[in-house]
Amino acid sequence: MTTTLEALLSRDVPQVLADNLVVAGYTLGKLAALDETTLKLLGLHDMHITAIRQERPSIEKETLKQLLEESWGVCCVCERRERGIVIHHIKEWSDGGTHEEANLAVLCLFDHERAHLSGGHSKVALSQSEIRDHKKNWKAKAKSIRESYNQTQLSLNTRSARWLWVHFDQFLELVEQPFRLYQKSAAVDMGRLRKYGLIDENGIISPVSEWQEPLDKERRDYVFDSSAGRMLAIHISDMLNSFVRNAGFLDITEMLQSKKCIENYVSEGSFVFFRSQVDILQNPQNYPKDKYWVEGSVSTSEVKLKFNFNLMTSTSMTSMRTHLLRVAERSIVGQVVSITPSGHKTVVGITPLGISPDFLLHDPSLGDWVDGADNSDFEARSRRARVL
């Protein structure tokens, strides 16, 4: 965690916004020097601006780390992992509250607003005692969930690829350093992958032309169509996870309603993440007329995102034939290749790196996903596929 991120979180700036400011290269000093209009265009509210300009000490690094780890970076009230979070002072700083862990709680933006309603006297508000009770209960529950998840994550029978699709060639060009599977997942037989030339000694995927695995049939439907395909898909999925969490991705989900906000943060070459319902068009213009090419788009009143992808690198046949062709909410990570005005909209062209039904960018560990769509649960995933 960087010093700037710690400083912003300790000033009640939401984590998603704080992460974006850090990725965009802002420091506390640079922000304090900007005028109020510019700061608001960056997404900061009056209370954040006041806190940034005051010489208020930061929460100690170890205190922040302990709080986020014990809460799993999830709101202790609603326990919804897909919501952005903020560090809340149970007794407000302005009222003499401290930066001690006992006076801090992790809340989502919705419950944080409730905590500030009429000092807790409103029917929809949260009192200090209620927040303390929620924090205590969620802390114990989060520990149990985390331990259970870690066991599931290591299980050969329950792991699957966490990305429905990966831009295979583009991703491998971006990966320069060797990757190791976190926690040495038992779902991947690294020796077998190396034996057939699917990966090298560092775990990097070899070019498809070098794969030596004997196949029972021709590899014709998708690139992972082999007896070791599931293991290979899990491996590259985990590699993409590591890349996303270390390369510095902007979360533009909340920026899609404002082209000015997009222009403030995003430039060609930026790595971005967004979660939205995606419209799907097969056989887009200027692409080969075959069953593989698909165009995805997200459109609001001011912004349009466009990206094309090839179904050949779906991580499973189910992804290719079912999941990726449905109009549904998706998480997309990719790199911006163009930003152009078109009428009253700004059109952002993206080269996607990965598409997932449930990945979240800002969760605190490699195992957190959208509530109710946990990719580590292979059986539940299979049931969903059959229903679809």
Buried (B, 14 or more C-beta within 10 A) or exposed (E): EEEBBBBBBBBBBBBBBBBBBBBBEBBBEEBEEBEEEEBBBBBBBEEBBEBBBEEEEBBBEEBBBEBBBBBBBBBBBBBBBBBBBBBBBBEBBEEEBEBEBEBBBBBBBBBBBBBBEEEBEEEEBBBBEBBBEBBEEBBEBBEEBBEEBBEBBBBEEBBBBBBBBBBBEBBBEEBEEEBEBBEEBEBBEBEBBBEBBBBEEEBBBBEEEEBEBEEEEEBEBBBBBBEBBBBBBBBBBBBBBBBBBEBBBBBBBBBBEBBEBBBBBBEEEBBBBBBBEBEBEBEBEEBEEEEBBBBBBBBBEBBBBBBBBBBBBBBBEBBBBBBBEEEEEBBBBBBBBEBEEEEEBBBBBBBBBBBBBBBBBBBBBEBBBBBEBBBBBBEBBEEBBEEE
